[in-house]
Amino acid sequence: MSLVDRKSNLVTFKYPINYLVYTPETLAKSEPSSTTGGIIQNFEQNLIDPTNTKASTLLRKQLIGEPTDYSQFNRAKTYGEGDPGKGGRDRSVYYNTNLRNTSLKKSELEEIYEYDKINTYPLYSSTEPHQSDPDHPNDLIKFNIGVVNLDNPDETTWIHLKAYIKSFSDSYNASWQGFKYMGRGNEFYQYNGYRRGIRMGFEAVVHSKYEQAFVYDKLNFLASTLAPNYSAGGYMRGNIIKLTVGDYLNGVHGIIQSLNYSIPDDTPWDIARKSDGSKDKDALELPMRIVIDNFEFIPIHDFVDRSIPNSYASSDLPPDQRYISLDNGFGYKATKSIPPRLNSIQPSPIPNTSARTPTLQV
């Protein structure tokens, strides 16, 4: 049972628990923010506005907090996804635009295709990825694959694809050799080492004709990293990779052991035809979605592979062994600051039970 204040958009339950909601009258008066699509307005903005509700400031902050401004924080603006479905556009030019026209301006391409700016960011070589480049928008999370130049290790070629990650697993396996002593039924174990392997699956999605060549160019380059690399003297070498996945892995070196491309049954294909059925020379007959799975990555750490010493618990320094990167160690510093660490409390001594006499219960 609830009491509804039609003027304040406030519903009070008898528990008592309060909710700020749109009343039917408010919904009936609502209008689309734009007749041609665009960014919708966060409905919480109206509810937290004191002119629209009689709820106290404290109650509004408790129920809503800080509403997100969708006009500033949205997938198109923040992550460069564009808005392919935006209304009010002349869609006939989608099929008539010559993508090989070198005089075509960037603004003209954006007006026609509203393409994803990460998918269309080409391969490039540099020391670090161009995350700060204004033409390179942020992804949902940091996600890039770098291929180290074996002739110049300070230089890396970077691959950027949209972070549509489907699966991720990080496996740690220790190797123990079992043996027995004469007269003993149980086994003893000797430690022989360990192995770490990361498996990941993600998707490459082509949102527009303009993105098509960029995406497949990068997929082709990625596939080539499993083939041999030859030195100037003709010696065969394997490729070294730098992988970044959010702050779980930050530029971690390693090798790719396997990689698989697959086309799901429900994936549409671009048939490279114009509206009159003639061949579209600017398009390719390719699927608009590729699943990259069985991506097995073996890390090569820049630290000594060993367990973290027990003294780390009382240390004020981050660990040298950062199997999980946490922004190259920055995240570990938070555990050494405020609030006061729990391990500063001296634990109670463990009672000595070795002298107790076992009892037999019948």
KOLDREN-896077 format. One record per residue (C-alpha): residue in one letter; x, y, z. Coordinates in pm, whole numbers, padded with zeros to 5 digits, always signed. Layout:
aXYZ ...
This chain:
m+00000+00000+00000 s+00132+00344-00087 l+00039+00710-00070 v+00107+00902-00391 d+00169+01277-00401 r+00080+01363-00761 k+00249+01703-00745 s+00581+01599-00592 n+00645+01271-00780 l+00695+01115-00436 v+00561+00774-00338 t+00576+00690+00033 f+00548+00325+00139 k+00426+00238+00486 y+00752+00062+00586 p+00839+00361+00563 i+01051+00359+00246 n+01046+00649+00002 y+01079+00638-00377 l+01092+00922-00625 v+00902+00817-00937 y+00731+00960-01243 t+00359+00983-01187 p+00120+00901-01476 e+00054+01273-01520 t+00428+01343-01554 l+00471+01065-01809 a+00177+01192-02013 k+00340+01534-02042 s+00682+01398-02139 e+00795+01457-02496 p+01085+01315-02697 s+01404+01518-02656 s+01446+01536-03033 t+01242+01450-03340 t+01557+01325-03512 g+01685+01101-03236 g+01995+01191-03040 i+02084+01163-02672 i+01796+01095-02434 q+01773+01288-02110 n+01834+01114-01781 f+01492+01094-01612 e+01666+01131-01273 q+01750+01492-01361 n+01383+01586-01336 l+01328+01390-01017 i+01619+01550-00834 d+01524+01902-00946 p+01373+02075-00638 t+01127+02262-00862 n+00974+01928-00968 t+00949+01758-00629 k+00881+01861-00274 a+01115+01597-00135 s+01388+01725+00095 t+01742+01775-00035 l+01868+01495+00192 l+01604+01252+00064 r+01673+01338-00300 k+02047+01277-00250 q+01983+00951-00065 l+01755+00814-00336 i+01932+00940-00648 g+02280+01064-00559 e+02449+01232-00855 p+02257+01176-01181 t+02463+01101-01492 d+02457+01372-01758 y+02389+01167-02071 s+02460+01464-02296 q+02823+01450-02180 f+02869+01085-02082 n+02736+00859-02356 r+02869+00586-02581 a+02888+00808-02889 k+03076+01098-02730 t+03278+00922-02461 y+03366+00604-02648 g+03350+00722-03009 e+03086+00473-03118 g+02896+00721-03330 d+02520+00700-03381 p+02451+00491-03696 g+02074+00503-03638 k+02048+00879-03598 g+01748+01024-03780 g+01728+01315-04022 r+02004+01192-04253 d+02020+01138-04627 r+02090+00765-04626 s+02115+00738-05003 v+02471+00875-04988 y+02569+00570-04782 y+02578+00368-05105 n+02697+00644-05339 t+03004+00770-05150 n+03341+00683-05301 l+03558+00578-05006 r+03867+00582-05227 n+03823+00954-05289 t+04127+01099-05113 s+03972+01447-05107 l+03687+01323-04884 k+03703+01513-04555 k+03677+01355-04212 s+03372+01567-04130 e+03200+01439-04444 l+03270+01077-04350 e+03136+01131-03997 e+02820+01289-04135 i+02757+00997-04369 y+02859+00695-04164 e+02877+00791-03793 y+03149+00526-03774 d+03317+00376-03468 k+03641+00568-03416 i+03827+00282-03246 n+03748+00037-03525 t+03873+00288-03781 y+04190+00379-03591 p+04459+00228-03819 l+04764+00026-03727 y+05053+00244-03611 s+05396+00207-03452 s+05513+00392-03141 t+05665+00331-02798 e+05330+00352-02617 p+04967+00333-02739 h+04806+00661-02843 q+04549+00665-02565 s+04591+01041-02522 d+04545+01119-02892 p+04227+01333-02930 d+04141+01135-03243 h+04166+00812-03043 p+03869+00800-02804 n+03860+00593-02490 d+03721+00243-02513 l+03480+00092-02262 i+03797-00041-02099 k+04160-00013-02210 f+04207-00289-02468 n+04494-00314-02711 i+04739-00568-02852 g+05092-00458-02931 v+05340-00646-03150 v+05701-00573-03054 n+05941-00489-03337 l+06209-00756-03287 d+06465-00548-03478 n+06389-00241-03264 p+06232-00352-02930 d+06159+00009-02830 e+05899+00023-03108 t+05564-00156-03103 t+05286-00184-03362 w+04947-00138-03196 i+04613-00304-03274 h+04296-00140-03143 l+03964-00321-03167 k+03646-00249-02973 a+03650-00420-02632 y+03353-00649-02686 i+03503-00914-02457 k+03300-01235-02430 s+03519-01443-02200 f+03837-01415-01996 s+04017-01669-01778 d+04353-01654-01604 s+04483-02000-01514 y+04767-02073-01270 n+04893-02431-01248 a+05165-02566-01016 s+05364-02879-01102 w+05433-03123-00817 q+05618-03453-00860 g+05492-03729-00632 f+05717-03996-00483 k+05705-04254-00203 y+05937-04377+00071 m+05966-04748+00135 g+05721-04852+00400 r+05498-04545+00363 g+05159-04565+00196 n+05118-04193+00134 e+05290-03984-00129 f+05534-03697-00077 y+05568-03415-00327 q+05850-03216-00476 y+05774-02879-00638 n+05881-02860-01002 g+05748-02523-01122 y+05435-02356-01248 r+05263-02233-01563 r+05030-01941-01622 g+04797-01913-01919 i+04535-01657-02016 r+04245-01745-02243 m+04021-01478-02386 g+03740-01439-02636 f+03614-01118-02793 e+03421-00995-03096 a+03506-00761-03379 v+03192-00589-03506 v+03176-00381-03824 h+02916-00105-03780 s+02949+00057-04122 k+03100+00014-04466 y+03377+00260-04379 e+03497+00044-04086 q+03512-00278-04285 a+03862-00254-04434 f+04014-00119-04110 v+03880-00405-03896 y+03989-00682-04134 d+04329-00522-04186 k+04390-00541-03811 l+04255-00897-03787 n+04487-01001-04069 f+04785-00841-03893 l+04693-01013-03565 a+04669-01355-03733 s+05012-01304-03890 t+05176-01281-03546 l+05146-01659-03507 a+05352-01710-03824 p+05734-01690-03804 n+05926-01365-03807 y+06258-01373-03994 s+06564-01170-03906 a+06778-00994-04166 g+07007-01298-04153 g+06720-01535-04228 y+06678-01683-03877 m+06325-01776-03774 r+06185-01600-03467 g+05857-01591-03276 n+05667-01269-03212 i+05646-01100-02871 i+05313-00942-02775 k+05213-00671-02527 l+04858-00717-02401 t+04639-00465-02216 v+04295-00559-02082 g+04160-00287-01853 d+04381-00262-01546 y+04397-00639-01504 l+04679-00652-01761 n+04875-00336-01842 g+05119-00387-02130 v+05210-00740-02020 h+05462-00909-02251 g+05398-01262-02370 i+05333-01493-02663 i+05013-01597-02840 q+04989-01975-02864 s+04658-02003-03044 l+04393-01791-03211 n+04067-01876-03386 y+03832-01671-03604 s+03473-01789-03643 i+03157-01651-03804 p+02838-01707-03601 d+02534-01838-03788 d+02330-01527-03707 t+02589-01285-03847 p+02480-01071-04146 w+02714-01030-04442 d+02785-00723-04647 i+02704-00836-05001 a+02877-00532-05156 r+02585-00419-05372 k+02437-00076-05438 s+02070+00005-05413 d+02024-00075-05785 g+02191-00415-05746 s+02515-00319-05917 k+02850-00408-05763 d+02972-00167-05492 k+03345-00134-05554 d+03396+00037-05218 a+03259-00256-05017 l+03376-00612-04955 e+03175-00932-04926 l+03252-01002-04564 p+03068-01081-04239 m+02988-00786-04017 r+03087-00975-03705 i+03383-01201-03629 v+03429-01395-03305 i+03789-01424-03189 d+03815-01712-02945 n+04068-01967-02824 f+04300-01668-02779 e+04567-01823-02556 f+04825-01585-02420 i+05128-01695-02216 p+05267-01401-02011 i+05640-01331-01990 h+05672-01128-01672 d+05914-00843-01612 f+05965-00965-01255 v+06100-01284-01100 d+05826-01546-01095 r+05799-01631-00728 s+05548-01617-00446 i+05510-01287-00266 p+05700-01297+00066 n+05494-01315+00385 s+05660-00991+00494 y+05445-00811+00233 a+05156-00815+00480 s+05339-00569+00706 s+05513-00375+00428 d+05419-00029+00306 l+05534-00104-00050 p+05343-00265-00337 p+05453-00617-00436 d+05716-00671-00704 q+05521-00974-00825 r+05220-00811-00992 y+05050-01098-01169 i+04742-00875-01176 s+04870-00537-01294 l+04626-00302-01115 d+04732-00007-01331 n+05101-00103-01315 g+05095-00121-00936 f+04900+00197-00863 g+04605+00001-00727 y+04820-00180-00473 k+04920+00149-00315 a+04560+00201-00202 t+04586-00103+00026 k+04882+00058+00203 s+04712+00390+00279 i+04389+00482+00454 p+04178+00337+00606 p+04419+00192+00866 r+04523-00156+00769 l+04368-00438+00962 n+04697-00623+00988 s+04828-00348+01218 i+04620-00511+01491 q+04823-00768+01678 p+04648-01105+01663 s+04594-01315+01971 p+04858-01584+02022 i+04766-01926+01890 p+04727-02167+02183 n+04974-02453+02197 t+04773-02770+02154 s+05065-03005+02104 a+05072-03099+02474 r+04707-03199+02490 t+04633-03565+02549 p+04404-03708+02286 t+04090-03870+02420 l+03919-04175+02279 q+03544-04147+02245 v+03351-04474+02229 
